[in-house]
Amino acid sequence: RIFVLGIGFFTLCFLMTSLGGQFSAKRLGDSPFTIRTEVMGALESRGVLRKMSDMLELLMKRMDILARLENSSDLHKGDDGHFPLDRFQPAAALMERIQAIAQNVSDIAIKVDQILRNSLMNGKMMDSRRDQCEVPRDPRYPDCAGKVEWMRARWTSDPCYAFFGVDGTECSFLIYLSEVEWFCPPLPWRNQTVALPSPAPLPRGQAAFRSDLTHLLELVGTGKESLIFMKKRIRHLAQQWLRAARRLEQKLKGRQRDQKHILIHIGFLTEESGDVFSPRVLKGGPLGEMVQWADILAALFLLGHSLRVTVSLKELQSNLGVPPGRGNCPLTIPLPFDLIYTDYHGLQQMKQHMGLSFKKYSCRVRVIDTFGTEPAYNHEEYATLRGYRTNWGYWNLQPTQFMTMFPHTPDNSFMGFVSEELNRTEKQFIKSNKVSNMAVVYGKEASIWKGKEKFLAILNKYMEIHGTVYYETQRPPEVPAFVKNHGLLPQHEFQQLLRKAKLFIGFGFPYEGPAPLEAIANGCVFLQARFNPPHSSLNHEFFRGKPTSREATHALVSQVSSQHPYAEAFIGKPHVWTVDYNNSEEFEAAIKTIMSTQVDPYLPYEYTCEGMLERIHAYVQHQVRHFVLHQVPQGAPGDEAGGDPEIQGRWERGSSGEEVLETPMGAPKVPAFHPFRLGRHTCSETCQRRGLVCEPTFFRLLNTKDAFLQLSIACDSTEAEMNHLYPAVAEGARECYLQKEPLLFSCAGSNSKYRRLCPCRDYRKGQVALCRDCL
């Protein structure tokens, strides 16, 4: 009896499992292409039900035989003629239950038959619909017919189309083009509620400053020398970062900040891009990019944002939700990140694998771009027509989405990095232990020393020269014998060397690295060569192909007039000396003066941990809205203030008589324009001469006919064209020009034919990226 009960219980469980699995297999919103598969599964289930019914009938017969045998045995064993009636009751109850189950199975089998017939009928109707789809003629979807034609010819070119259900039929094309992409109207017979789900919003919380960097070190990962270097840097500066975070938290006074979900994809470290940096970390290769990435990671993490770090293409695809295939289809899920920080390599990888989603989500991208991308090179059509196209440009992003190592041009956002900040005791110790005749040469690769014998010979007359040139077995022949070469030093040992040295001297390359700022912060004087003419993409191989002209102007930080334009323009003497190395007398005189000059360690505020935290905080909290606003279609050029209520303003006469612009939402009044006397200068230079910074955000306010009238410029004609120098007025004429393409608003560029209208703003002391009241 126990055996029979067990068999019955097992049969019941198996039955319920089979039925439950089949009825849960059908999901609302499944593609019609899955119907045949599910019908086959249901047919198999009907066979299972029939077998279950037969098994239950057989079980009932055997139970009846067992019951009779047991009754017969009990009849002989009974005492005083009494039957043990209590032993009949369980068996009878079990028989009744099995009979009920058998009846239910029979009923279910009948219902399954009905469902199968209906499913097969619906399947045939759906197949008929699929075979009868026609391309809709809807003027709201003008590209639909062309896209269907393309799908007919090429739908097998990428497995991602089959992944989304495309099978070569007209209806599958239309379903894909209306529900996955958006070139065709939705099909009326499709369940639109299911087919077009609204994306779930990202969970939104408040960002809180962090007080421990341990989890960040885990996020960075392992396996590459570049990552090991970055983690060492984060650990080394950890205490400075934490102190800076506490100070900024006090400044913000509990202000609410949205926590952002941020993907950080370091494209140049992926194997697909070649990763030429990691193998050279221990061989004197360039470290500037890794220094900057390490600092970006630390700042974003301490500000309280949720980070994901990737250094491989596979990780990138997984985090973005890239469908299998060759990258022609959109993402399978809404982008789960508010921001993506990457570089040009990562940008290219995203474009290759995100399909149409790349354009959809491009406003969330921030490109870490060492030397910058000017608007003329960024606009694809304009760059192609005007000869500005390069291998790295033409992305059609907002120019401020490109983030540079130094503030080359306000068209891009200045990201920067940090240098180690000394306390008062450390500064005093360094000053008292400086060796006045000790010099360190800027250059870890032997090739930098080639042809510099003349300068080194003059320097050797006055100072003991130290180098940090990498070598494996033999001393590099480019390094003279009188130079004390320490080989490649770990960062902390290099810092100790700088703290002793009086002079840090550059030989013209590398351009704009972090080392000169580190040397100045450790009390060195930085001596560098003046370039005459300044280097640019027009005359120097290094800048050729980069999406920036860095043309020669009087705005020193924009042009490459020296090895380190920022140090020359923003720091200057006595910390930075820029001389003509071809003039031996000037070079020698500079060395003598430097030896007798006392300088304190100095670090610009914007290159401290606190300065970088301030800057990134402002970017993360405010730039997202700014970029979204730029995506909204504006009024035609010449309309008053472009029709955008967020950037409209009113003109006022300032207390000193200058034109100032007051923007809405409580923004400060910004000293603005003196455009009628601009002459041939760039807007960066024009603003710099007045102690201000060009602000490209406000170009839209100048791009109106009313702006010319407010500035007393009489225009006989006004035209709107694509030109990165507009808005402007023709030199010697009364012809006015408005900008037709907002992406071409640019602080860079000049031409003797035009006087440009330039928007300027003030800036925080030591923080050129932010206006005085913009924190």
Beta strands, then each sheet from edge to edge (+ up, - down):
strand 1: 261-265
strand 2: 306-310
strand 3: 339-342
strand 4: 365-368
strand 5: 402-404
strand 6: 413-414
strand 7: 438-442
strand 8: 464-467
strand 9: 484-485
strand 10: 503-506
strand 11: 525-535
strand 12: 560-562
strand 13: 576-579
strand 14: 650-653
strand 15: 659-662
strand 16: 669-673
strand 17: 693-694
strand 18: 717-721
strand 19: 728-730
strand 20: 735-739
strand 21: 754-756
strand 22: 760-761
sheet 1: 2+ 1+ 3+ 4+ 5+ 6+
sheet 2: 9+ 8+ 7+ 10+ 11+ 12-
sheet 3: 9+ 8+ 7+ 10+ 11+ 13+
sheet 4: 14+ 15- 16+
sheet 5: 17+ 22-
sheet 6: 18+ 20+ 19- 21+
end
